[in-house]
Amino acid sequence: MIRFEQVTKRYPDGTTAVDDLSFEVAQGELVTLVGPSGCGKTTTMMMVNRLIEPTSGRILVDGEDIAAVDPVRLRRRIGYVIQQVGLFPHRTILDNTATVPSLIGWKRAEARARAAELLDLVGLDPATYGPRYPHQLSGGQRQRVGVARALAADPPVLLMDEPFGAVDPVVREQLQDEFLRMQAAVRKTVLLVTHDIEEAVRLGDRIAVYGQGRIEQFDTPGAVLGTPASPYVAEFVGADRGLKRLSVTTIEPGDLEQPPVARPDEPAARAADRLRAQRARWAVVLDPDGDLHGWVGIDGLGAGGAVVDRAHRMNAWVPVGAPLKQAFGVMLQHDAGWVAVLDGARFLGVLTPAKLHEALRRSVDADALGVPRGQVAFDSVADA
Ligand SMILES: Nc1ncnc2c1ncn2[C@@H]1O[C@H](COP(=O)(O)OP(=O)(O)OP(=O)(O)O)[C@@H](O)[C@H]1O
């Protein structure tokens, strides 16, 4: 969708900002460009909407060499979000958001209806915020308007330069979450510049880690964190990259352990015998269709009755597909030695600290080998 072919940008003073860059962003993909200040990220991005012209090489958008496209026409297909949002101070939020549709000739009512829809999409009630002026909004709200405005004419491509840079860390995380939810719905092709590796990892389907004017590694967040391509990348992503990997590695059914199971209507004494025979201290309580009912400990099963009378609610659980970090957080929050993993209400298994570690190790091997995690042999990591 966006393709760089051997692109170099040399400024008139001799600075080589971008040096022989080749990479591709697929349709609907979000690629983050990350690197230290001055490494050429913004230059890369601004060449896509021709705010900067390359010295050599080609850039294709949707298969078309953009050098041959009229810049104004090109920019209509490309939304642009910058850190200093650049809203018009004397126009209302609704009119600011409707700017591009109005420019390209939509009827006023249509443009405003579209703007209201987008304000809603970015979490701003159009009735409340639409009539306000930019100075009457918080920094985070203004940045949301920036995103809404960039999406107004429904461009297939979105360029974002430090879009969440000017707000405090808590608001920043909120905006990132909202943006990810929105991106899951609209699936734009996005190039996003940041100097923050946490943000790059959190948002990117793939990350381009920049050195000076060059990409040092271009891969998924998991692969960059798990197998940095060079000492430079390893240092840039940080010594805590193992911890960061917890947030980008998701729980898969193959990671789970299967504990003993008891049925709710089963006599407690019988369940206790079975647990003793298996040398287990607890069981999950599952309905006949496999839905999680709770858990029961062997100590609670001595007093007669049915399992259902002795069962506890299962508070420590996470959905399958959640990041390992979330499972680890839930373990700590409930001081539990394991967390249940559910698909809807259906119980899939439990994740223990040992299994969590194993999942992380297998995912590193899987990324290195370029295969799904399930295909990494268990004993390749068992002794590690
Ligand atoms: N107009 C210009 N003339 C000369 N040099 C420039 C010009 N614009 C940028 N540069 C230089 O090109 C290099 C890359 O700049 P660029 O803005 O692309 O970096 P960046 O990675 O986006 O940095 P930051 O994170 O600080 O925004 C820098 O060394 C910068 O000083």
The ligand as an SDF file (V2000), in Angstrom:
LIG
                    3D

 31 33  0  0  0  0  0  0  0  0999 V2000
   15.1700   21.2990    6.3800 N   0  0  0  0  0  0  0  0  0  0  0  0
   16.2510   20.6690    6.8360 C   0  0  0  0  0  0  0  0  0  0  0  0
   17.4820   21.0410    6.4730 N   0  0  0  0  0  0  0  0  0  0  0  0
   18.5840   20.3950    6.9130 C   0  0  0  0  0  0  0  0  0  0  0  0
   18.5380   19.3410    7.7350 N   0  0  0  0  0  0  0  0  0  0  0  0
   17.3360   18.9080    8.1470 C   0  0  0  0  0  0  0  0  0  0  0  0
   16.1270   19.5570    7.7240 C   0  0  0  0  0  0  0  0  0  0  0  0
   15.0730   18.9040    8.3020 N   0  0  0  0  0  0  0  0  0  0  0  0
   15.6290   17.9300    9.0310 C   0  0  0  0  0  0  0  0  0  0  0  0
   16.9710   17.9220    8.9350 N   0  0  0  0  0  0  0  0  0  0  0  0
   17.9130   17.0010    9.5620 C   0  0  0  0  0  0  0  0  0  0  0  0
   17.6350   15.6810    9.1060 O   0  0  0  0  0  0  0  0  0  0  0  0
   17.7880   14.7370   10.1420 C   0  0  0  0  0  0  0  0  0  0  0  0
   16.4950   13.9470   10.3210 C   0  0  0  0  0  0  0  0  0  0  0  0
   15.4690   14.7940   10.7850 O   0  0  0  0  0  0  0  0  0  0  0  0
   13.9950   14.2760   11.1190 P   0  0  0  0  0  0  0  0  0  0  0  0
   13.1740   15.4560   11.5040 O   0  0  0  0  0  0  0  0  0  0  0  0
   13.5230   13.4390   10.0150 O   0  0  0  0  0  0  0  0  0  0  0  0
   14.3090   13.3670   12.3800 O   0  0  0  0  0  0  0  0  0  0  0  0
   13.3230   12.6790   13.4040 P   0  0  0  0  0  0  0  0  0  0  0  0
   13.8060   11.3010   13.5290 O   0  0  0  0  0  0  0  0  0  0  0  0
   11.9190   12.8850   13.0120 O   0  0  0  0  0  0  0  0  0  0  0  0
   13.6640   13.4720   14.7400 O   0  0  0  0  0  0  0  0  0  0  0  0
   12.7110   13.9230   15.9560 P   0  0  0  0  0  0  0  0  0  0  0  0
   12.3250   12.6790   16.6790 O   0  0  0  0  0  0  0  0  0  0  0  0
   13.6400   14.8060   16.7620 O   0  0  0  0  0  0  0  0  0  0  0  0
   11.5550   14.6600   15.3630 O   0  0  0  0  0  0  0  0  0  0  0  0
   18.2130   15.5240   11.3620 C   0  0  0  0  0  0  0  0  0  0  0  0
   19.5990   15.4710   11.4850 O   0  0  0  0  0  0  0  0  0  0  0  0
   17.7580   16.9180   11.0550 C   0  0  0  0  0  0  0  0  0  0  0  0
   18.5530   17.8810   11.7030 O   0  0  0  0  0  0  0  0  0  0  0  0
  1  2  1  0
  2  3  1  0
  2  7  2  0
  3  4  2  0
  4  5  1  0
  5  6  2  0
  6  7  1  0
  6 10  1  0
  7  8  1  0
  8  9  2  0
  9 10  1  0
 10 11  1  0
 11 12  1  0
 11 30  1  0
 12 13  1  0
 13 14  1  0
 13 28  1  0
 14 15  1  0
 15 16  1  0
 16 17  2  0
 16 18  1  0
 16 19  1  0
 19 20  1  0
 20 21  2  0
 20 22  1  0
 20 23  1  0
 23 24  1  0
 24 25  2  0
 24 26  1  0
 24 27  1  0
 28 29  1  0
 28 30  1  0
 30 31  1  0
M  END
$$$$
